[in-house]
Amino acid sequence: MRRITFYLSIIMTIVVSLSNAQNSEKITRVLEYKPAPGQHINRLFPSAAMSDTYENALQFANNTLVDNKSFLGLGAYGGYVVVGFDHPIVNVAGEYDFKVLGNAFTNSSEPGIVMVCQDLNKNGVPDADEPWYELTGSEYNKPETIKDYEITYYRPDPDGQKSNIAWTDNQGGNGVITHISFATQSTMYPLWVAENTLTFKGTKLNNNATGGGNNWQLPAYDWGYVDNHANNSTDDKIGFKIEWAVDDSGNPVHLDYIDFIKVYTGVLQEAGWLGETSTEVAGVVDLHPQQAPVQYPPLGEKYITLDLENTITLAGNPLSPNSHWSDTYTEDVYLESQNFIFSHRSGWGGMYWDGFTLSNHADNSDYGQDSQGWVENQWGNMSKGGVDGEGSNFLVGYWGSYTDEDASNVTETSNFVMFNDGKTYKATGVYVNNAPWSYYSIKNGDSFARKFEQGDYFKLIAKGFAEDGITETGSTEFYLADYRSVNPTQWKLHETWQWMDLSALGEVSYIQFTMDSSDKGDWGINTSTLFCMDKLTVEKVDGLSTLLKNPETIKAYRSGNILYNLPLGGDISIYRINGTLYKHSKIQHIEMQLPSDELFIIKITTQDGIKMIR
């Protein structure tokens, strides 16, 4: 057997740093203002003179909130405002990303819920197909919190008589928003709204009002809400993390940045003479306005990033355009590039392969129900090339689920990556994408797999393993298709390269990739278990933690089929060149006989270091 080495050209990356010094930490635009009925609507928010048209009401909201000048009321449950900024607010892992100011003080909390949205098409407004995600607060998972709540308010008939505002909800409830005595406006129903009903949907928090008579108190919830704690509170009380985002079914969603924030009143209650509870917003503060957008893959000397461009094939020539490694079905060997070794197997007389192969096909066509057409055209990805552009090189992975079932060591599985220098590395991340076969079977269904519907998913799973190939160091997963949300606008079927964060794997000797799908049958996953990968990145680890303190002290060597000068008490791992583990044991003799002159990769580990023998 042979190992194929991908020879790489050295590419110098020039990083241009753009100054973000002019980014404002405050609101720069109010894009939408839709309050629910309330004691201050048409009176203070907006003023009576600005309540005649939507344009005037929106202008009032801009005059109030841009640059965090003053505060704006949202009325009863569901009333909201949408604000924007002159830059995206970046998700900084583990930190509070922004805080929202309100009008709260001790025992006077009127909590509002925060939602966030990305401007995916970069047109400056949140479009109907750009989903909103809720940021979970301390009450989100409590049983008394109602998800998918919906309320409808009704215009009084006749209007303008200081009438209470009637409402009904989807829980079988009904009631009124009381037009209390000091509300001098003619109606609390927004005057600029032409429709006779106003409907709001979202999460409803449990009521927080206590007391009665002249002594009402509105105690604060713990964290994660607007107008809940005083503005001088610490960030853990009034701050928000983008990493709290969830879809409408409560599934976590990773967002690298956000462009828009929506705040809506989160409770439906009245507190006697205080009237209805109404969230008030006094501004937003970006806590790191000059933060540069996230860089994938990260740059710097401490990182090693897979670079498949200008790769040389077995014949010593670059991969020709719109082609793939021609020996994918016939060569039972590893693929090697830089520090990375990628698993690959073939078998069944040239009728089967799994692991990884190299491709640069620019074909992302749909071959429909023709399974043979897919077998002949399984080499593309939906971006028509690698991360470097159409026609550039990338890896196609095929997860051989059947062969993994009985594996006792990661090296016996179909899709894994190890390192050719015997070191361990911190897993960082990798770009992943859908292969066309998987993509179209999910989108349309085929002779093996059904079309996805609400609740379905197709995901790539990464696991880290220690040197023994058995001990798991961590795991993470990425949804190549995610239809789990009850809201179709939040469904994802990726057709562009997406960064998969691998940091949860920790310090690894191996990275394994497997797959899972909601479309399963008697024989396992029906969805084609193909995926595409590029720019795998790991971080170098200090030599002490990789046991490479002084590997020269290990004097072991191989001559023929005999190993000599083995260090007693050390560990030895012997791998066949196709990746399977032949032997792992403690070293009890200074010499060891191998079964034949077969080529092995031998890893010897002691307290002094690691040595690789080939």
C-alpha positions as CSV (number, residue, x, y, z in Angstrom):
1,M,0.0,0.0,0.0
2,R,1.0,3.6,-0.5
3,R,0.2,6.9,1.0
4,I,-0.6,9.8,-1.4
5,T,1.0,13.1,-0.5
6,F,-0.6,16.4,-1.7
7,Y,2.3,18.7,-2.4
8,L,1.2,22.3,-1.7
9,S,2.5,25.6,-2.9
10,I,3.1,28.3,-0.2
11,I,0.5,31.0,-0.4
12,M,1.1,34.3,1.3
13,T,-2.1,35.8,2.7
14,I,-2.2,39.6,2.9
15,V,-4.6,40.8,5.5
16,V,-5.9,44.3,5.1
17,S,-7.2,45.7,8.4
18,L,-10.0,48.2,7.9
19,S,-10.6,50.7,10.6
20,N,-14.0,50.6,12.3
21,A,-13.3,53.7,14.4
22,Q,-16.5,55.4,13.3
23,N,-18.9,52.7,14.4
24,S,-21.5,54.1,16.8
25,E,-22.3,52.1,19.9
26,K,-25.9,53.5,19.8
27,I,-29.0,53.1,17.7
28,T,-28.7,54.8,14.3
29,R,-32.1,53.9,12.9
30,V,-35.6,52.9,13.9
31,L,-37.0,50.7,11.2
32,E,-40.4,49.8,12.6
33,Y,-42.6,50.9,15.5
34,K,-45.8,49.0,16.2
35,P,-47.0,49.5,19.8
36,A,-50.0,47.6,21.3
37,P,-52.7,49.7,22.9
38,G,-51.7,51.3,26.1
39,Q,-52.2,54.3,28.5
40,H,-49.4,56.3,26.8
41,I,-50.2,55.5,23.1
42,N,-51.4,58.6,21.1
43,R,-50.5,60.7,24.1
44,L,-46.8,60.3,24.9
45,F,-45.7,57.6,22.5
46,P,-46.1,59.1,20.0
47,S,-47.2,62.6,21.0
48,A,-50.8,63.4,20.0
49,A,-49.5,65.6,17.1
50,M,-47.4,62.6,15.7
51,S,-50.1,59.9,16.0
52,D,-52.0,60.7,12.8
53,T,-49.9,58.7,10.3
54,Y,-47.5,55.8,10.4
55,E,-44.8,57.9,8.9
56,N,-45.1,60.5,11.7
57,A,-45.2,57.7,14.4
58,L,-42.0,56.2,12.9
59,Q,-40.4,59.6,12.8
60,F,-41.2,60.2,16.4
61,A,-39.6,56.8,17.3
62,N,-36.5,57.8,15.4
63,N,-36.4,61.2,17.1
64,T,-36.6,59.4,20.4
65,L,-34.3,56.4,20.1
66,V,-31.6,57.4,17.6
67,D,-28.4,58.0,19.6
68,N,-30.3,56.8,22.7
69,K,-31.8,60.3,23.2
70,S,-34.9,59.4,25.3
71,F,-37.3,56.5,25.8
72,L,-40.2,55.0,23.9
73,G,-43.2,53.0,25.2
74,L,-44.4,49.8,23.5
75,G,-47.9,49.5,25.0
76,A,-49.3,46.2,26.3
77,Y,-48.2,42.7,25.4
78,G,-46.7,42.3,22.0
79,G,-46.1,45.9,21.1
80,Y,-42.6,46.3,19.6
81,V,-39.9,48.4,18.0
82,V,-37.2,47.4,15.6
83,V,-33.9,49.2,15.6
84,G,-30.7,49.1,13.5
85,F,-27.1,50.3,13.6
86,D,-24.4,51.5,11.3
87,H,-22.5,48.2,11.6
88,P,-23.2,44.6,12.5
89,I,-23.0,43.8,16.2
90,V,-20.5,40.9,16.5
91,N,-20.9,37.8,18.6
92,V,-17.9,37.6,20.8
93,A,-17.8,34.2,22.4
94,G,-18.5,34.1,26.1
95,E,-19.1,37.9,26.4
96,Y,-22.1,40.1,26.6
97,D,-22.5,41.7,23.2
98,F,-24.9,44.6,23.8
99,K,-27.2,46.0,26.5
100,V,-30.6,47.5,26.2
101,L,-31.6,50.5,28.3
102,G,-35.1,51.0,29.8
103,N,-36.9,52.9,32.4
104,A,-36.9,50.3,35.3
105,F,-36.1,50.9,38.9
106,T,-36.5,48.8,42.1
107,N,-39.9,46.9,42.0
108,S,-40.9,48.7,38.8
109,S,-40.0,46.2,36.1
110,E,-41.9,46.0,32.8
111,P,-39.9,43.2,31.1
112,G,-39.5,43.2,27.3
113,I,-38.2,40.3,25.2
114,V,-35.4,40.7,22.7
115,M,-35.2,39.2,19.2
116,V,-32.3,39.5,16.7
117,C,-32.0,39.3,12.9
118,Q,-29.3,39.2,10.3
119,D,-29.4,41.3,7.1
120,L,-28.5,38.3,4.9
121,N,-29.0,40.1,1.6
122,K,-27.3,43.3,2.9
123,N,-30.1,45.6,1.7
124,G,-30.4,47.4,5.1
125,V,-33.8,46.2,6.2
126,P,-35.1,43.0,7.8
127,D,-37.0,41.2,5.0
128,A,-39.7,38.6,5.3
129,D,-37.4,35.7,4.5
130,E,-34.7,36.8,7.0
131,P,-35.6,35.0,10.2
132,W,-35.9,36.5,13.7
133,Y,-34.5,34.6,16.7
134,E,-35.4,35.1,20.4
135,L,-32.6,35.6,22.9
136,T,-33.5,33.4,25.9
137,G,-33.7,35.0,29.3
138,S,-34.0,33.5,32.8
139,E,-37.7,32.7,32.3
140,Y,-37.6,31.1,28.9
141,N,-37.6,27.4,30.1
142,K,-39.9,27.9,33.0
143,P,-43.2,26.0,32.8
144,E,-45.4,29.1,33.3
145,T,-43.8,30.8,30.3
146,I,-46.1,30.4,27.2
147,K,-44.5,29.9,23.8
148,D,-46.3,30.6,20.5
149,Y,-48.7,33.0,22.3
150,E,-51.0,35.1,20.1
151,I,-53.2,38.0,21.1
152,T,-55.6,40.2,19.1
153,Y,-56.7,43.6,20.2
154,Y,-59.9,45.2,18.8
155,R,-60.6,48.8,17.9
156,P,-63.4,50.2,20.0
157,D,-66.7,50.8,18.2
158,P,-67.4,53.6,18.2
159,D,-63.8,54.8,18.4
160,G,-62.7,57.9,20.3
161,Q,-64.7,57.3,23.5
162,K,-61.9,56.5,25.9
163,S,-63.1,52.9,25.7
164,N,-61.3,50.0,27.1
165,I,-59.5,47.9,24.5
166,A,-60.8,44.4,24.2
167,W,-58.6,41.4,23.5
168,T,-58.7,37.7,22.9
169,D,-55.9,35.2,22.7
170,N,-55.1,31.7,21.4
171,Q,-55.3,30.2,24.9
172,G,-59.0,30.8,25.2
173,G,-58.6,34.0,27.2
174,N,-60.1,37.4,26.8
175,G,-60.1,40.7,28.6
176,V,-59.5,44.4,28.3
177,I,-56.7,47.0,28.5
178,T,-58.3,49.5,30.8
179,H,-58.4,53.2,29.8
180,I,-57.3,54.5,33.2
181,S,-58.4,57.9,34.4
182,F,-55.3,59.9,33.7
183,A,-55.0,58.7,30.1
184,T,-56.3,61.8,28.5
185,Q,-56.2,60.7,24.9
186,S,-59.4,59.8,23.1
187,T,-58.3,56.2,22.5
188,M,-55.4,53.9,23.4
189,Y,-55.7,52.1,20.0
190,P,-53.0,53.4,17.7
191,L,-54.7,56.2,15.7
192,W,-52.5,55.6,12.6
193,V,-53.5,51.9,12.3
194,A,-56.3,51.6,9.7
195,E,-57.1,48.0,10.5
196,N,-59.7,47.2,13.2
197,T,-57.6,44.5,14.8
198,L,-54.0,44.3,15.9
199,T,-52.4,40.8,16.3
200,F,-49.1,40.0,18.0
201,K,-47.3,36.7,18.4
202,G,-44.4,35.6,20.6
203,T,-43.4,34.3,24.0
204,K,-45.4,35.4,27.0
205,L,-43.8,35.7,30.4
206,N,-45.6,35.0,33.6
207,N,-47.0,38.0,35.3
208,N,-44.7,39.7,37.8
209,A,-47.2,42.1,39.5
210,T,-47.8,41.7,43.2
211,G,-49.8,43.6,45.8
212,G,-53.0,45.7,45.5
213,G,-54.7,48.9,46.2
214,N,-52.2,51.7,46.3
215,N,-49.2,49.3,46.9
216,W,-48.3,47.5,43.7
217,Q,-44.8,46.1,43.0
218,L,-43.3,44.8,39.8
219,P,-40.2,42.9,40.8
220,A,-37.5,42.1,38.2
221,Y,-36.8,38.8,36.6
222,D,-33.2,37.6,37.0
223,W,-31.7,38.4,33.6
224,G,-32.3,38.6,29.9
225,Y,-35.0,41.2,29.6
226,V,-35.4,44.9,28.7
227,D,-36.8,47.5,31.2
228,N,-36.2,44.9,33.9
229,H,-33.3,46.2,35.9
230,A,-32.1,49.8,36.3
231,N,-29.8,51.1,33.6
232,N,-26.9,51.4,36.0
233,S,-27.0,47.6,36.7
234,T,-24.2,45.3,35.7
235,D,-24.1,43.7,32.3
236,D,-25.2,40.3,33.7
237,K,-28.6,42.0,34.5
238,I,-29.1,44.3,31.4
239,G,-26.7,42.7,29.0
240,F,-27.4,40.3,26.2
241,K,-25.4,37.6,24.5
242,I,-26.1,36.7,20.8
243,E,-25.2,33.1,21.7
244,W,-28.6,32.9,23.6
245,A,-30.4,32.9,20.2
246,V,-33.0,30.1,19.6
247,D,-35.4,29.3,16.8
248,D,-39.2,29.2,17.2
249,S,-38.9,25.6,18.5
250,G,-36.3,26.4,21.1
251,N,-33.3,25.0,19.2
252,P,-30.0,26.9,19.7
253,V,-28.9,28.9,16.7
254,H,-25.3,30.2,16.1
255,L,-25.1,33.7,14.7
256,D,-21.7,35.3,14.1
257,Y,-23.3,38.8,14.1
258,I,-26.7,40.6,14.1
259,D,-27.9,43.7,12.3
260,F,-31.3,44.3,13.8
261,I,-32.8,44.1,17.3
262,K,-36.5,43.9,18.1
263,V,-37.9,44.5,21.6
264,Y,-41.5,43.7,22.5
265,T,-43.5,43.8,25.7
266,G,-43.4,40.3,27.3
267,V,-46.2,40.3,29.9
268,L,-50.0,40.8,29.7
269,Q,-51.2,42.2,33.0
270,E,-52.7,45.2,34.8
271,A,-51.6,46.5,38.2
272,G,-54.6,48.5,39.5
273,W,-53.9,52.3,39.3
274,L,-50.7,51.6,37.4
275,G,-52.6,50.3,34.5
276,E,-51.2,47.9,31.9
277,T,-47.5,46.8,32.0
278,S,-45.7,48.4,29.1
279,T,-42.0,47.9,28.2
280,E,-40.1,51.1,27.6
281,V,-36.9,51.2,25.6
282,A,-34.3,54.0,26.1
283,G,-31.5,52.8,23.8
284,V,-29.1,50.1,22.9
285,V,-25.4,50.0,23.6
286,D,-23.0,47.8,21.5
287,L,-20.5,46.6,24.1
288,H,-17.7,46.2,21.5
289,P,-18.5,48.5,18.6
290,Q,-15.0,48.3,17.1
291,Q,-14.9,44.5,17.1
292,A,-13.8,43.2,13.8
293,P,-16.0,40.6,12.1
294,V,-15.2,37.0,12.8
295,Q,-12.3,35.7,10.6
296,Y,-12.7,32.1,9.3
297,P,-10.4,30.4,9.3
298,P,-8.4,32.3,12.0
299,L,-5.1,33.7,10.9
300,G,-1.7,33.5,12.6
301,E,1.4,31.4,12.9
302,K,-0.1,29.2,15.6
303,Y,-2.8,27.8,13.2
304,I,-2.4,25.2,10.5
305,T,-5.1,25.4,7.7
306,L,-5.7,22.8,5.1
307,D,-4.8,24.3,1.6
308,L,-5.7,22.0,-1.3
309,E,-4.8,24.4,-4.1
310,N,-2.1,23.4,-6.6
311,T,-2.3,19.9,-5.3
312,I,-0.3,17.2,-7.2
313,T,-1.8,13.9,-8.0
314,L,-0.1,10.5,-8.2
315,A,1.0,11.2,-11.7
316,G,2.7,14.4,-10.6
317,N,0.2,16.7,-12.4
318,P,-2.3,19.1,-11.0
319,L,-5.9,17.8,-10.8
320,S,-7.5,18.8,-14.2
321,P,-10.6,21.0,-14.2
322,N,-13.9,19.4,-13.4
323,S,-12.3,16.2,-12.2
324,H,-11.6,14.2,-9.1
325,W,-9.0,11.7,-7.9
326,S,-9.4,9.0,-10.5
327,D,-8.3,6.2,-8.2
328,T,-10.9,6.8,-5.6
329,Y,-12.5,3.4,-6.2
330,T,-9.3,1.5,-6.7
331,E,-6.6,2.8,-4.2
332,D,-6.9,1.7,-0.6
333,V,-4.6,4.4,0.8
334,Y,-4.5,7.5,2.9
335,L,-4.5,11.0,1.6
336,E,-1.9,13.4,3.1
337,S,-1.6,17.2,3.0
338,Q,0.6,19.3,5.2
339,N,0.2,17.9,8.7
340,F,-3.1,16.2,8.0
341,I,-3.7,12.6,7.0
342,F,-7.2,11.8,5.7
343,S,-8.7,8.3,5.8
344,H,-9.7,6.6,2.6
345,R,-10.7,3.0,1.8
346,S,-11.8,1.2,-1.3
347,G,-13.0,-2.3,-1.8
348,W,-15.4,-4.8,-3.4
349,G,-13.3,-5.0,-6.5
350,G,-13.5,-1.3,-7.2
351,M,-17.2,-1.0,-6.5
352,Y,-16.9,0.8,-3.1
353,W,-15.1,3.7,-1.4
354,D,-15.5,5.7,1.8
355,G,-13.5,8.3,3.7
356,F,-12.3,11.3,1.7
357,T,-11.3,12.0,-1.8
358,L,-10.2,15.1,-3.7
359,S,-12.4,17.0,-6.2
360,N,-12.8,20.3,-8.1
361,H,-16.0,19.5,-9.9
362,A,-18.1,22.6,-10.7
363,D,-21.3,20.6,-11.2
364,N,-24.1,21.1,-8.7
365,S,-26.8,19.8,-11.0
366,D,-29.8,17.7,-9.9
367,Y,-29.8,14.2,-11.3
368,G,-33.2,13.5,-9.9
369,Q,-34.5,10.0,-9.4
370,D,-31.7,8.4,-11.4
371,S,-29.5,6.7,-8.8
372,Q,-26.9,5.6,-11.4
373,G,-26.7,9.3,-12.5
374,W,-25.9,10.2,-8.9
375,V,-23.2,7.5,-8.6
376,E,-21.5,8.8,-11.7
377,N,-21.8,12.4,-10.5
378,Q,-21.2,12.3,-6.8
379,W,-18.1,14.5,-6.8
380,G,-19.6,18.1,-6.7
381,N,-20.7,20.5,-4.0
382,M,-23.4,23.1,-4.0
383,S,-20.8,26.0,-4.3
384,K,-19.4,24.5,-7.5
385,G,-15.9,24.5,-5.9
386,G,-13.9,24.9,-2.7
387,V,-13.8,27.9,-0.4
388,D,-11.3,29.6,-2.8
389,G,-14.0,29.8,-5.6
390,E,-15.7,27.9,-8.4
391,G,-13.5,25.1,-9.7
392,S,-11.1,25.1,-6.8
393,N,-10.2,22.0,-4.9
394,F,-12.1,20.6,-2.0
395,L,-12.6,17.2,-0.2
396,V,-15.7,15.0,-0.6
397,G,-16.4,12.8,2.4
398,Y,-18.5,9.7,2.2
399,W,-19.5,8.3,5.6
400,G,-19.5,4.5,5.5
401,S,-22.0,4.0,8.3
402,Y,-22.1,0.2,7.9
403,T,-18.3,-0.2,8.4
404,D,-18.4,2.0,11.5
405,E,-20.8,-0.1,13.5
406,D,-18.3,-2.6,14.8
407,A,-15.3,-0.3,15.1
408,S,-13.5,-0.4,18.5
409,N,-11.0,2.3,17.6
410,V,-11.4,5.5,15.6
411,T,-8.8,4.2,13.1
412,E,-11.2,1.5,12.1
413,T,-13.9,4.0,11.1
414,S,-14.5,5.4,7.7
415,N,-14.0,9.2,8.1
416,F,-11.2,10.4,10.4
417,V,-8.2,12.8,10.3
418,M,-4.9,12.3,12.1
419,F,-1.6,14.1,12.0
420,N,1.6,12.9,10.4
421,D,4.0,14.3,13.0
422,G,2.7,12.5,16.1
423,K,1.6,15.7,17.8
424,T,-1.7,16.6,19.3
425,Y,-3.5,19.8,18.2
426,K,-6.4,21.9,19.4
427,A,-9.2,21.5,16.9
428,T,-10.4,24.9,15.6
429,G,-12.9,24.5,12.7
430,V,-13.6,23.5,9.2
431,Y,-15.7,24.8,6.3
432,V,-18.4,22.3,5.3
433,N,-21.0,22.2,2.6
434,N,-23.7,20.0,1.1
435,A,-23.0,17.6,-1.7
436,P,-25.6,17.9,-4.5
437,W,-26.8,14.3,-4.1
438,S,-27.7,15.0,-0.4
439,Y,-29.0,18.5,-1.1
440,Y,-31.5,17.5,-3.8
441,S,-32.6,14.4,-2.0
442,I,-33.5,16.6,1.0
443,K,-35.1,19.3,-1.2
444,N,-37.1,17.0,-3.6
445,G,-36.8,13.5,-2.4
446,D,-35.5,10.6,-4.6
447,S,-35.7,6.8,-5.0
448,F,-34.0,6.3,-1.6
449,A,-34.8,9.4,0.5
450,R,-38.0,11.4,1.1
451,K,-38.4,15.2,0.8
452,F,-37.8,16.9,4.1
453,E,-40.6,18.5,6.0
454,Q,-41.0,20.2,9.4
455,G,-39.0,18.5,12.1
456,D,-36.4,16.9,9.8
457,Y,-32.6,17.4,10.0
458,F,-29.4,16.2,8.4
459,K,-26.2,16.8,10.4
460,L,-22.5,16.3,10.4
461,I,-21.0,15.2,13.7
462,A,-17.4,15.7,14.7
463,K,-15.7,13.9,17.6
464,G,-12.2,14.3,19.0
465,F,-10.1,11.3,20.2
466,A,-6.9,11.1,22.3
467,E,-3.8,9.2,21.2
468,D,-5.3,5.7,22.1
469,G,-8.0,6.2,19.5
470,I,-10.6,5.3,22.1
471,T,-10.9,8.1,24.6
472,E,-13.2,10.8,23.3
473,T,-12.1,14.4,24.0
474,G,-15.2,16.2,22.9
475,S,-17.9,16.4,20.2
476,T,-19.9,19.0,18.2
477,E,-22.4,18.9,15.4
478,F,-23.4,21.1,12.4
479,Y,-26.8,20.9,10.7
480,L,-26.3,20.8,6.9
481,A,-30.1,20.8,6.8
482,D,-32.3,22.0,9.7
483,Y,-36.1,21.9,9.4
484,R,-36.7,21.5,13.1
485,S,-38.3,24.8,13.7
486,V,-42.1,25.2,13.5
487,N,-41.3,28.4,11.5
488,P,-40.4,27.6,7.8
489,T,-38.6,30.9,7.4
490,Q,-36.0,29.5,9.9
491,W,-35.4,26.3,8.0
492,K,-31.9,25.9,6.5
493,L,-30.6,23.8,3.6
494,H,-27.1,25.0,3.1
495,E,-25.8,25.6,-0.4
496,T,-22.7,27.7,0.5
497,W,-19.6,27.0,2.6
498,Q,-20.4,27.3,6.3
499,W,-17.8,27.4,9.1
500,M,-18.2,24.5,11.6
501,D,-16.7,25.3,15.0
502,L,-14.6,22.4,16.3
503,S,-13.2,24.0,19.4
504,A,-15.4,21.8,21.6
505,L,-13.3,18.8,20.6
506,G,-10.3,20.2,22.6
507,E,-6.8,18.8,22.2
508,V,-6.9,15.8,19.8
509,S,-4.9,13.2,18.1
510,Y,-7.8,12.3,15.8
511,I,-10.9,14.0,14.5
512,Q,-13.7,11.7,13.4
513,F,-16.7,12.7,11.2
514,T,-20.1,10.9,11.2
515,M,-23.6,11.8,10.1
516,D,-27.2,11.6,11.3
517,S,-30.5,12.2,9.6
518,S,-34.2,12.2,10.6
519,D,-34.9,10.2,7.5
520,K,-34.0,6.6,8.5
521,G,-35.2,3.2,7.5
522,D,-34.5,-0.4,8.4
523,W,-31.0,-0.1,6.9
524,G,-30.1,3.2,8.6
525,I,-30.0,6.7,7.0
526,N,-31.8,7.1,3.7
527,T,-30.2,10.5,3.0
528,S,-27.0,10.2,1.0
529,T,-24.2,10.4,3.5
530,L,-22.0,12.7,1.5
531,F,-20.5,16.0,2.7
532,C,-17.9,18.4,1.5
533,M,-15.0,19.9,3.5
534,D,-12.3,22.5,3.1
535,K,-9.9,24.6,5.1
536,L,-9.7,22.3,8.1
537,T,-7.8,24.3,10.8
538,V,-6.1,23.3,14.0
539,E,-4.0,25.2,16.5
540,K,-0.5,24.2,17.5
541,V,-0.1,23.1,21.1
542,D,2.8,23.9,23.4
543,G,5.4,21.1,23.0
544,L,5.1,20.1,26.7
545,S,1.5,19.1,26.3
546,T,2.2,17.2,23.1
547,L,4.9,15.2,24.8
548,L,7.4,16.3,22.2
549,K,9.9,17.7,24.7
550,N,12.9,15.8,23.4
551,P,11.9,13.0,21.0
552,E,15.6,12.6,20.0
553,T,16.1,10.7,23.3
554,I,14.0,7.8,21.8
555,K,16.5,5.7,19.9
556,A,14.1,3.2,18.4
557,Y,14.5,2.3,14.8
558,R,13.2,-0.3,12.3
559,S,15.3,-2.6,10.2
560,G,13.3,-5.0,8.0
561,N,10.6,-6.4,10.1
562,I,12.3,-5.8,13.4
563,L,12.0,-2.9,15.8
564,Y,15.2,-2.2,17.9
565,N,16.0,0.0,20.9
566,L,12.5,0.2,22.1
567,P,12.1,2.2,25.4
568,L,10.8,-0.1,28.1
569,G,7.6,1.2,29.8
570,G,6.6,3.3,26.8
571,D,3.6,2.9,24.7
572,I,3.6,1.6,21.1
573,S,0.8,2.0,18.5
574,I,1.2,0.3,15.2
575,Y,-1.1,1.2,12.3
576,R,-1.5,-0.3,8.9
577,I,-1.1,2.1,6.1
578,N,-4.9,1.9,5.4
579,G,-5.5,3.4,8.9
580,T,-6.5,0.3,10.9
581,L,-4.8,-0.2,14.3
582,Y,-2.7,-3.4,14.2
583,K,-1.5,-3.2,17.8
584,H,-1.4,-1.0,20.9
585,S,0.5,-2.0,24.0
586,K,3.1,-1.2,26.7
587,I,6.7,-1.8,25.6
588,Q,8.0,-4.8,27.6
589,H,11.0,-5.7,25.4
590,I,13.6,-3.7,23.7
591,E,13.0,-5.5,20.4
592,M,9.8,-6.4,18.6
593,Q,9.2,-8.4,15.5
594,L,6.6,-7.2,13.0
595,P,4.5,-9.8,11.1
596,S,6.2,-9.1,7.7
597,D,8.0,-6.4,5.7
598,E,4.6,-4.7,5.3
599,L,4.7,-0.9,5.6
600,F,3.4,0.4,8.9
601,I,3.1,3.7,10.7
602,I,4.6,3.2,14.2
603,K,4.1,5.6,17.1
604,I,6.2,5.4,20.2
605,T,5.3,7.5,23.2
606,T,7.3,8.0,26.4
607,Q,7.6,10.8,29.0
608,D,10.4,12.3,26.9
609,G,8.4,12.5,23.7
610,I,6.9,10.9,20.7
611,K,8.6,9.3,17.8
612,M,7.1,8.2,14.5
613,I,8.7,5.4,12.5
614,R,7.4,4.5,9.0
